[in-house]
Amino acid sequence: MSKITTVPETIANPDVAAGVAQFLSPVVVDLTAIVVNGKQAHWHVRGANFIGVHELLDTVVAHAQDWADTAAERIVALGLPVDARLSTVAAKATTPQISEGFQQSDRTIAEVIALLDAAAVSVKTAVDELDDLDLVSQDVAIEIARGLEKDRWFLFAHISQ
């Protein structure tokens, strides 16, 4: 009987897996921060366009959750663990905090855009660094970048003049 390993050497060597984890783990952390803070914003948004923004924030949160899952699963598929516990996210996320309590929709949108912009920095780093390391993992980062830009556009459309 042959020995079955977590990840065959033909898929990734340990150095590649470590590099992927180095660049996708911050993406997972930042996206998880968007999930938590985006829900906070969703619950506390106020204003004339409440329902549209309230529902859009749910979509942004769902996307961030899906992308965090995709990035985390890529790391795990290469044989390494991921740490996205809330204590880790609180300590390592590069995203800003959002205001507490109720906020008018224009402020809420601006704060959520700032979350997306901060996460986009870690995603861009992953895209750039994974280019020479692992193209499959880079594709994950590119997919996330594309989605963050689209969600940002949808949010910005609510406050642009």
Number of C-alpha atoms within 10 A of each C-alpha: 3 4 4 7 8 10 16 11 10 6 10 16 13 13 10 15 22 16 17 25 25 15 24 29 22 26 28 30 29 29 36 27 28 30 22 16 22 27 17 18 28 25 15 18 22 19 11 9 13 15 13 11 23 19 11 17 25 17 14 25 22 16 19 27 18 16 23 26 15 19 26 22 16 20 24 16 15 22 19 17 13 18 13 21 11 14 9 11 20 16 10 14 23 19 25 18 15 19 14 10 10 14 17 14 23 18 16 25 25 17 19 25 20 17 23 24 17 18 28 23 17 25 28 18 15 27 24 15 16 23 13 9 15 16 12 13 24 23 15 19 27 17 15 26 21 12 17 23 15 13 20 19 13 15 21 16 11 15 12 8 5
